[in-house]
């Protein structure tokens, strides 16, 4: 089946979404899983130069990493939108790029790895401090998740208790699609609430 051409569907609204999170949480995998186009990746091999800089604890088998961004596109015809997905780099030394990637974004999926949850706080703090709506996606590595959504939300100390926390497998197209639809629902709810008279 040929890829959908958004230019042939003038009613499809473009929406920029960030896919963010710490180092090695599955951002590139998520973009690859859902993109209807060949995703742009800026991955480089991890080398000995990263020893002492990149924390590979718990992800020792990781061989490549995103150094700028990932980019993909997915058309959700039932929602009438074309999502442009920008995956952020995960290592701390590249976080200076996040503010540039934030420009024009309407929302984000923050991926977390509960095996290394302490590395998720900077991403959550980033979006909370900038007021960008987001959903949390707890990536179930090896199809396993030892915590409930409520436990993960409590551990992350989310400022907004209504922030959705979703269980997903970044390799599952259905899971990723549901996470994106959940984010769109959140954006619609916030837009409606903002338009209500005080």
C-alpha positions in Angstrom: 0.0 0.0 0.0 1.5 3.4 -1.0 2.3 5.9 1.8 -0.4 8.5 2.4 0.3 11.9 0.9 -0.9 14.6 3.3 -1.0 17.1 0.5 -3.9 15.1 -1.1 -6.0 15.6 2.0 -6.4 19.3 2.7 -8.5 18.7 5.8 -5.6 17.0 7.6 -4.1 19.4 10.1 -0.4 19.3 10.8 0.6 18.7 14.4 4.2 18.6 15.8 4.8 16.1 18.6 7.9 15.5 20.5 9.0 12.0 21.6 11.2 12.6 24.6 12.9 10.8 27.4 16.2 9.8 28.8 19.0 7.9 27.2 18.0 4.4 25.9 14.3 4.5 26.7 13.1 3.7 23.1 12.5 7.0 21.4 14.0 6.0 18.1 12.2 2.7 18.2 8.9 4.4 18.8 9.3 6.7 15.8 10.4 3.9 13.6 7.5 1.7 14.6 4.8 4.2 13.7 6.2 6.4 10.9 4.6 6.0 7.5 7.7 7.3 5.9 11.3 6.1 6.2 12.3 7.9 9.4 15.2 10.3 9.5 17.7 9.1 12.1 20.8 10.8 13.4 22.4 7.8 15.1 26.1 7.4 15.8 27.9 4.4 17.2 28.9 4.6 20.9 32.6 4.7 21.2 35.2 4.5 24.0 35.1 8.4 24.0 31.7 8.1 25.8 33.0 6.1 28.7 32.4 8.1 31.9 30.1 10.4 29.9 27.2 8.2 28.8 25.7 6.1 31.6 25.1 2.6 30.1 24.1 1.1 33.4 21.2 -1.3 32.6 21.6 -0.8 28.8 25.0 -2.2 28.3 24.1 -3.7 24.9 23.2 -0.3 23.4 25.6 0.3 20.4 24.2 3.4 18.8 22.6 6.6 20.0 20.7 9.6 18.6 22.9 12.7 18.5 20.4 15.3 17.0 16.9 14.0 16.5 14.7 11.4 14.9 11.9 12.4 12.5 8.9 10.6 11.3 5.3 11.2 10.1 2.0 9.5 10.6 -1.4 10.4 9.3 -4.3 9.6 11.6 -7.2 9.9 9.1 -9.8 9.2 11.7 -8.5 12.1 13.8 -8.0 14.3 10.7 -4.3 15.1 11.6 -0.9 14.5 10.3 1.6 14.1 13.1 5.2 15.1 12.6 7.2 13.2 15.2 10.5 14.7 16.5 12.5 12.4 18.7 14.8 14.1 21.1 18.4 13.0 21.9 18.6 11.3 25.3 22.1 12.0 26.6 22.4 15.0 28.9 25.2 16.6 26.7 22.6 17.0 23.9 19.7 18.4 26.0 20.5 22.0 24.8 18.7 21.0 21.6 15.4 20.3 23.3 14.3 23.9 23.5 14.8 24.3 19.7 12.9 21.1 19.1 10.1 22.4 21.4 9.4 25.3 19.0 6.0 24.8 17.4 5.2 21.5 19.3 1.7 21.0 20.6 2.5 18.1 22.9 4.8 15.3 23.8 5.1 11.6 24.7 7.6 11.2 27.5 9.0 7.7 27.4 10.2 6.2 30.7 12.0 3.0 31.6 11.0 1.9 35.1 14.2 -0.1 35.4 16.0 3.3 35.4 13.2 5.7 36.5 15.6 8.1 38.1 16.7 9.1 34.6 13.2 10.1 33.7 12.9 13.2 35.9 14.7 15.6 33.7 12.3 15.0 30.8 9.2 15.3 33.0 10.6 18.5 34.6 11.4 19.9 31.1 7.8 19.7 29.9 6.2 20.6 33.2 8.4 23.7 33.5 7.5 24.8 29.9 3.8 24.0 30.2 3.7 21.7 27.2 1.0 19.0 27.6 2.4 15.5 27.6 1.5 11.9 28.3 3.9 9.4 30.0 4.6 6.2 28.1 6.0 3.5 30.4 8.0 1.4 27.8 7.5 -2.3 28.7 10.8 -3.8 27.8 10.7 -7.5 27.0 6.9 -7.2 27.3 7.1 -6.8 31.1 6.1 -4.1 33.5 6.4 -4.6 37.2 4.5 -1.5 38.2 1.0 0.0 37.6 0.3 3.3 35.9 -0.6 4.7 39.3 2.6 3.6 40.9 4.7 5.1 38.0 2.8 8.4 38.2 3.3 8.6 41.9 7.0 7.8 41.6 7.5 10.5 38.9 5.7 13.0 41.2 3.8 14.5 38.3 2.5 18.0 39.1 -0.7 17.4 37.3 -2.3 14.2 38.7 -4.4 14.0 35.5 -1.4 13.5 33.3 -2.0 10.2 31.5 0.4 7.4 32.3 0.2 4.6 29.6 1.7 1.2 29.4 3.2 0.6 25.9 5.7 -1.4 24.0 7.5 1.0 21.6 7.8 -1.9 19.1 4.0 -2.2 18.9 2.3 -0.1 16.3 -1.0 -0.4 18.0 0.4 0.7 21.4 2.2 3.7 19.9 -1.0 4.7 17.9 -3.0 4.5 21.1 -0.5 6.7 22.9 -0.6 9.3 20.2 -4.4 9.3 20.2 -4.3 9.7 24.0 -2.1 12.7 23.6 -4.5 14.2 21.0 -7.4 13.7 23.4 -5.4 15.5 26.1 -4.7 18.4 23.7 -8.3 18.7 22.7 -9.5 18.6 26.4 -7.0 21.4 27.3 -8.0 23.5 24.3 -11.7 23.1 25.3 -11.0 24.0 28.9 -9.0 27.1 27.8 -11.9 28.3 25.7 -14.5 28.0 28.5 -15.6 31.4 30.0 -14.2 32.0 33.5 
